[in-house]
Amino acid sequence: MAKVPRVIVVGGGWGGCAAAAAARKAGAEVVLIERADMLLGTGLVGGIFRNNGRFTASEKMLEMGADIFAVMDRCAIHTNVEFPGHKHASLYSVYKIEPAVREYLTNLGVRILTNARVIDVAKEKDKIVCVVVEKHEPVHGDVFVDATGTSAVPANCTKYGNGCAMCILRCHTSDPE
Ligand SMILES: Cc1cc2nc3c(=O)[nH]c(=O)nc-3n(C[C@H](O)[C@H](O)[C@H](O)COP(=O)(O)OP(=O)(O)OC[C@H]3O[C@@H](n4cnc5c(N)ncnc54)[C@H](O)[C@@H]3O)c2cc1C
């Protein structure tokens, strides 16, 4: 019997959560590693979805089996609202969404590591074999997905003051260094 591949997803924002769900549904063993104490990264701030062309996109994704979109729908506190630049938008509750996504992934069988910052990789010849995680054992795998997002480097607040997206990621509570 073929070996089940082990997929390591680094970064637990929407991108990483969706990648973890897709890999798990495709039959892989999946470990999702997030440096903060909560999943969803910058997705914990706005919560606007299904607006404009993304309504059709959401329906298509659901049709294709990406039921992580249904988790957003279940956590919606407003649907079909309109404000400048946004037509027929839904907004999810940023308080409800993280535990709901965590439960969804856990039920799929994704192993979630939070408070776990990836700081390096280890290679054998030219192949990555594991990620080095601060304050944790190294995590080995066959496939590695970088979903660490596009937010600024840690500790920007200490340099430029509060107000950047890093506050959403609460770097200061999860060690800015
Ligand atoms: C202020 C603001 C408001 C927004 N509002 C909306 C909105 O209303 N609707 C909308 O659709 N989009 C909104 N967006 C955009 C949306 O949030 C992002 O496009 C989306 O969440 C990005 O997801 P991501 O998974 O690619 O990255 P991120 O959300 O950045 O996730 C990356 C994750 O990787 C983790 N990570 C980084 N480095 C490491 C490491 N070394 N080890 C382990 N983990 C690591 C981070 O902690 C983070 O959780 C908003 C963005 C911002 C900044």
The ligand as a MOL file (V3000), in Angstrom:
LIG
                    3D

  0  0  0     0  0            999 V3000
M  V30 BEGIN CTAB
M  V30 COUNTS 53 58 0 0 0
M  V30 BEGIN ATOM
M  V30 1 C -6.8680 45.2840 8.3870 0
M  V30 2 C -7.2850 44.2530 7.3660 0
M  V30 3 C -8.6470 44.0650 7.0790 0
M  V30 4 C -9.0620 43.1200 6.1420 0
M  V30 5 N -10.3920 42.9060 5.9170 0
M  V30 6 C -10.7980 41.9450 5.0550 0
M  V30 7 C -12.1830 41.6400 4.8780 0
M  V30 8 O -13.0500 42.2310 5.5200 0
M  V30 9 N -12.5220 40.6690 3.9960 0
M  V30 10 C -11.5720 39.9760 3.2850 0
M  V30 11 O -11.9430 39.0850 2.5150 0
M  V30 12 N -10.2580 40.2380 3.4130 0
M  V30 13 C -9.8540 41.1870 4.3090 0
M  V30 14 N -8.5160 41.4450 4.4830 0
M  V30 15 C -7.5590 40.6670 3.7180 0
M  V30 16 C -7.4950 39.2530 4.2750 0
M  V30 17 O -7.5480 39.3060 5.6990 0
M  V30 18 C -6.2100 38.5800 3.8240 0
M  V30 19 O -6.0810 38.6550 2.4240 0
M  V30 20 C -6.1980 37.1090 4.1970 0
M  V30 21 O -6.6670 36.9170 5.5250 0
M  V30 22 C -4.7850 36.5920 4.0450 0
M  V30 23 O -4.7560 35.2630 4.4570 0
M  V30 24 P -3.4070 34.4570 4.4350 0
M  V30 25 O -3.6880 33.1040 5.0040 0
M  V30 26 O -2.7890 34.5100 3.0810 0
M  V30 27 O -2.3730 35.2780 5.3570 0
M  V30 28 P -2.4150 35.7260 6.8790 0
M  V30 29 O -3.7960 36.0160 7.3560 0
M  V30 30 O -1.3680 36.7950 7.0110 0
M  V30 31 O -1.9550 34.4160 7.6390 0
M  V30 32 C -0.6160 34.0390 7.7530 0
M  V30 33 C -0.4700 33.2950 9.0480 0
M  V30 34 O 0.8470 32.7730 9.0990 0
M  V30 35 C 1.3220 32.9040 10.4260 0
M  V30 36 N 2.7760 32.8810 10.3520 0
M  V30 37 C 3.5950 33.7980 9.7900 0
M  V30 38 N 4.8700 33.4300 9.9240 0
M  V30 39 C 4.8650 32.2480 10.5950 0
M  V30 40 C 5.8880 31.3590 11.0330 0
M  V30 41 N 7.1900 31.6290 10.8280 0
M  V30 42 N 5.5440 30.2300 11.6990 0
M  V30 43 C 4.2240 29.9420 11.9330 0
M  V30 44 N 3.2120 30.7500 11.5390 0
M  V30 45 C 3.5320 31.8820 10.8730 0
M  V30 46 C 0.7390 34.2410 10.8910 0
M  V30 47 O 0.7190 34.3630 12.3080 0
M  V30 48 C -0.6500 34.1920 10.2770 0
M  V30 49 O -1.6170 33.6180 11.1420 0
M  V30 50 C -8.0870 42.3730 5.4410 0
M  V30 51 C -6.7200 42.5550 5.7270 0
M  V30 52 C -6.3210 43.4650 6.7030 0
M  V30 53 C -4.8600 43.6170 7.0120 0
M  V30 END ATOM
M  V30 BEGIN BOND
M  V30 1 1 1 2
M  V30 2 1 2 3
M  V30 3 2 2 52
M  V30 4 2 3 4
M  V30 5 1 4 5
M  V30 6 1 4 50
M  V30 7 2 5 6
M  V30 8 1 6 7
M  V30 9 1 6 13
M  V30 10 2 7 8
M  V30 11 1 7 9
M  V30 12 1 9 10
M  V30 13 2 10 11
M  V30 14 1 10 12
M  V30 15 2 12 13
M  V30 16 1 13 14
M  V30 17 1 14 15
M  V30 18 1 14 50
M  V30 19 1 15 16
M  V30 20 1 16 17
M  V30 21 1 16 18
M  V30 22 1 18 19
M  V30 23 1 18 20
M  V30 24 1 20 21
M  V30 25 1 20 22
M  V30 26 1 22 23
M  V30 27 1 23 24
M  V30 28 2 24 25
M  V30 29 1 24 26
M  V30 30 1 24 27
M  V30 31 1 27 28
M  V30 32 2 28 29
M  V30 33 1 28 30
M  V30 34 1 28 31
M  V30 35 1 31 32
M  V30 36 1 32 33
M  V30 37 1 33 34
M  V30 38 1 33 48
M  V30 39 1 34 35
M  V30 40 1 35 36
M  V30 41 1 35 46
M  V30 42 1 36 37
M  V30 43 1 36 45
M  V30 44 2 37 38
M  V30 45 1 38 39
M  V30 46 1 39 40
M  V30 47 2 39 45
M  V30 48 1 40 41
M  V30 49 2 40 42
M  V30 50 1 42 43
M  V30 51 2 43 44
M  V30 52 1 44 45
M  V30 53 1 46 47
M  V30 54 1 46 48
M  V30 55 1 48 49
M  V30 56 2 50 51
M  V30 57 1 51 52
M  V30 58 1 52 53
M  V30 END BOND
M  V30 END CTAB
M  END
